[in-house]
Structure formats: structure tokens, C-alpha cells
Amino acid sequence: MNFPAEEDVIKGCLSGDRKSQQYLYDTYCGKFLSLCIRYIKDRGMAEDVMINGFMKIFHKLPQFGGTGSFEGWMKKIMVRESLLYLRKHKCLELEVKTDSSESLLALQYDSNEMEAKELMQMVQDLPMGYRTVFNLFAIEGYSHAEISELLGISQSTSKSQLSRARGILIQRLTQLQVLERRING
């Protein structure tokens, strides 16, 4: 099977070639739908956000300078579309608590014992603000400064949200380990 070069796909999309646009969509829709679902629990809404994200990608494609990763550039658009949806629908309420005694514990769990799907479900079950910051920091790789700018919050709020998300995940993982030990004897 012959795959077109990324630059040829970009040129095709810029010239309005429908086959190039379809190829770009088909290549990335699965990955970007998963990204949108990490922020928006409802699959139908996540699909709408993804489609809006692709429309924005095609509209803003002339702004892509060709430097850096094209996929990374598109991914940022998808993340921003997801956050825009959350803000627009007032889903993004961040709990602001500063507890200096709370430590940033590292998640320690034998990854062979747990499926990625179960871990992602635990992340999905986090409160919206915690989940959003956790996804941006731990999965997307944004810094607290970038998260602060994206969400319009302070860096300390971003750090607090991440800390609380980790705390909840650690608690759930610990409960799961205890349960597994009881079952396995």
C-alpha cells in the first residue's frame, strides 16, 4: 500500500483536494477521538468536538509553518477545542484548595496487573477539573505554566489540581490492590 508523504497531504489539503482531506481525517480521527474523549466523557459530544477540531485544522492549515511536528500542531488544536467545549458548557469547574501538607505521591502499581483501559477509566472518573489538568500534564505533556494559560488559572491551582488527581488515583489503586490481594489469597 502506498502512503503519501505528509508534505504532499498538507499541500493537497491547502489546495482543497478532498482526497487529501479525507486521508488526513482517516489517518488521525481515531487518535484524536480518543484525545477528545479523555476530556469529554460523552462520546457523541467528543465526536462533535473532534469534527470541529478538524474543521479548524483545515481552516488554519495555512498558518502551519512547517516547523515542528504537524501531528503535534493538530493535537494542540484538538486539545484547545476540547477545552473550549468544556468552558462553553460550563463543565470546567476547578476546585481551588491549597493544602501544603498534601504530598505529590508517585503512582506505583504493577502495570502488568492492570489494563490500560482500566487506568484510563479511573482517569475518566476523576472530577472534571482534576481530569482536565491530569490529562494536560500527565498525558499531553503540558507544563503548569501552559496549563495555567490554557485554563485561565494560576500555576498553583494547576499544581493543586494535579496533586489531588494523583491522590484520588493513588487511593483507588491502593483499594484495588487490597481487593486483589484478598481475592488472590
N, C-alpha and C positions, 0 to 999 in steps of 0.2 A: 504494500500500500504506500502511495506517495503522499507525504505530508508537506504542505507548502511551508516555506520559511516564514518566520514570524514577521519579518520586514515586508514580505510580499502580502501577507494577510493585512497588515496595517495599511499599506498602500492601497490595497483593494477596498478596504473599509473607507479610507479617506476619499476615494473616488466614487463611493456609493454603490460598489459592487455587492449585490445581495448574497452571492455565494460566499464571499469573504466574510460578510457579516454573520451569515449562518454558521460558517466554520468556526469563527471566534466564539459565538454563542455556544455551539455544541461542545467546543473544547473546554470551556470554563464554567458552564452552567451548573454542573454537579458540585464542583468545588465551591462556587460562590453561593449556591443554595445552602450548603452546609454552613458556610460562614454566616449567612443571614439568620439561619435557624438558631445559631448559638446566641444571638441577641433577641430574636423574636420567636417565642415559643410556638405560635400558631403558624403551621406550615403554609397555609394559604396566604396569610399576610406576608410571610417571609418570601414566598414566590413573587408576590406583587413588588416587594421591595427590590428583589433581585432583578426583575424586569425593568423597574425604574432605574436601577443602577446601570444596567446595560444601555438603556436609552441615554443616560448621562455619559457613559463611556463613549458611545458613538458621537454624541454631540460635542464632547470635549476632546475628542481624539486629535484635532489639530494642535491642541496645547501640549500633547505629549512630545517632549523634546528629543526622544530617542536616547537619552542618557538614563542609566539605571535600568531596573527591571520593569518591563512592560506589565508583567503579571502583578508585580508589587504596586505599580501605579493604579491598575484596575482594582486591586484589592482595597486600596485606600478609599477609592470611590464607593465601593460596596460597604465598607465599614461606616463611612460617613452617611450613606443613605440609610443604613440600619439605625444609626444614632438619631438621624433626622426624624425617622418614623417614630422612634421612642419619645423624642421631645414633643413632636406634633401631637401625639396621642397621650401625652402626659403620663407615660408609663415609667419614665426615668426619675424616680424619686430616690435620692441618695440620703441615707441615714448618716447624720453627722454626729459622731461621738468620738471624743478623744480620750482614750484610756491608756495612759502611759505605762501601766503595768502589763498590758497585753503584749505578749512577745510574738515575733514572727517565727512560728514554728515551721520547720520544713516538713512537707508531706513525705512520710516514709511508709511505703507499702510495697509489698512484693508484687510487681507489675504482672508477673506470671499468673498470679491468683485472681486477677481482676481483668475483665474485658474492658477495652477502651470504651465500648458502648455504655457500660455501667458507670464508668468515671464521667463520661460526658453527660449522662443523665443526672448524676449528682450535681454537676455544674449547672445544668438546666434548672434544677430545683432550687438553686440559690435565689434569694430575693433579687429583684431586678437590678438595683444599684450595685450590689455585690457582684452579681453575674457579669454585668457590663464591664466593670473595672477589671475583674479577674480575666475575662476574655481579652480585653485590650492589652493588659500587661503580660499575662502568662502565655496566651496563645498567639496573639498578634505581634507581640514584642514591642509595644509602645512604651515609652518612658513615662514616669509620673508627670513630668513637665508637659509631654504631648497629651496625655490623658486629661490633665488639667485644662489645657487649651481646648481640646475637643468637646469636653463636657461642661466647660464653664464653671469649674470647681477649683478649689485650692489644691496644691500638691499634697498637703497634709490630709485633706479629705480623701484624695485618691489612695494614699498610703493606708489610711484607716479602713477604707472600703476593702482593699486588698487583704489587709490583716484579718478583718472579720470574715471575709470569704474563706480564707485559708483556715481560720479557726473552725468554721462550720464544717468544712470538708474534712479536717482532721478528726473532728468529733464523729462524723458519720463513718469515716474509715475505721476509727477505733471501735465503734459499735459493731461494724461489720466483721472486724477481726475477732472480737469477742464471740459473736454469734457463730462464726465459722469454727472457732476452737471448741465451742460447746457441741456443735454438730459432729465434728470430726473426732471428738473424744479426747 
